[in-house]
């Protein structure tokens, strides 16, 4: 899954910033993540900051739809791994806020 996500993001990077197909590409990544959360968590934990930056805007939607504690814990781990990324931080916090369960 890590390779598939990175490949889609690489394709996005080759497009014009206003290309109308970029949201479709990001939606494909969301669908992929939601289809296998345990594998997605492993992939997300191993993605580089640049790739995460492209998909982070979707963390809130994924978290809201999945309501998966381990996914939220994975997001929180990204804050530890990349403490200086303000953009990633905001998207992670929104993803965590979309989870309604209890976090230890």
C-alpha positions in Angstrom: 0.0 0.0 0.0 2.9 2.4 0.7 4.1 2.0 -2.8 0.7 2.5 -4.3 0.1 5.7 -2.2 3.6 7.0 -3.1 2.9 6.3 -6.8 -0.4 8.1 -6.8 1.2 11.1 -5.0 4.1 11.1 -7.6 1.4 11.3 -10.3 -0.2 14.2 -8.5 3.1 16.0 -8.3 3.5 15.8 -12.1 0.1 17.5 -12.7 -0.7 21.2 -12.8 -1.7 22.5 -9.4 -5.2 23.3 -10.6 -5.7 20.0 -12.4 -9.3 18.9 -11.7 -8.3 15.2 -11.4 -6.2 15.7 -8.3 -9.2 15.4 -5.9 -10.0 12.1 -7.7 -6.5 10.9 -7.1 -6.8 11.8 -3.4 -10.1 10.0 -3.2 -8.5 6.9 -4.6 -6.0 7.0 -1.7 -8.8 7.5 0.8 -10.6 4.5 -0.6 -7.5 2.4 -0.5 -6.8 3.4 3.1 -10.3 2.7 4.3 -10.3 -0.7 2.6 -7.5 -2.0 4.8 -6.8 0.1 7.8 -4.2 -2.1 9.5 -2.1 -2.2 6.3 -2.8 1.6 5.8 -1.5 2.3 9.3 1.7 0.5 8.5 2.0 2.4 5.2 1.4 5.8 6.7 3.9 5.1 9.4 6.5 4.5 6.7 5.7 7.4 4.3 8.0 10.4 4.0 6.9 13.9 5.0 6.4 15.0 1.5 4.0 12.2 0.6 2.2 12.7 3.9 1.8 16.4 3.1 -0.2 15.5 0.0 -2.6 13.1 1.8 -2.9 14.8 5.2 -5.8 16.9 4.1 -7.8 13.7 3.9 -7.0 12.5 7.5 -10.1 14.1 8.9 -12.5 12.4 6.5 -10.7 9.1 6.9 -10.9 9.3 10.7 -14.5 10.4 10.7 -15.5 7.5 8.4 -13.4 4.8 10.0 -13.7 5.6 13.7 -10.7 3.5 14.2 -8.6 4.0 17.4 -5.4 2.6 15.9 -5.6 5.0 13.0 -5.9 8.0 15.3 -3.0 6.7 17.3 -1.0 6.4 14.1 -1.9 10.1 13.3 -0.7 11.1 16.8 2.5 9.2 16.2 3.1 11.4 13.1 3.3 14.5 15.4 6.1 12.8 17.3 7.9 11.7 14.1 7.5 15.1 12.4 7.3 17.7 15.3 8.2 20.7 13.1 5.7 20.3 10.4 3.0 22.9 11.1 0.9 21.9 8.1 0.9 18.2 9.0 0.2 19.1 12.6 -3.0 20.9 11.7 -4.3 18.1 9.5 -3.4 15.5 12.2 -5.2 17.4 14.9 -8.3 17.7 12.7 -8.1 13.9 12.1 -7.9 13.2 15.8 -10.8 15.5 16.5 -13.0 13.6 14.0 -12.6 10.4 16.2 -15.4 10.0 18.7 -14.0 7.1 20.7 -11.8 7.1 23.7 -8.0 7.5 23.4 -5.8 6.2 26.1 
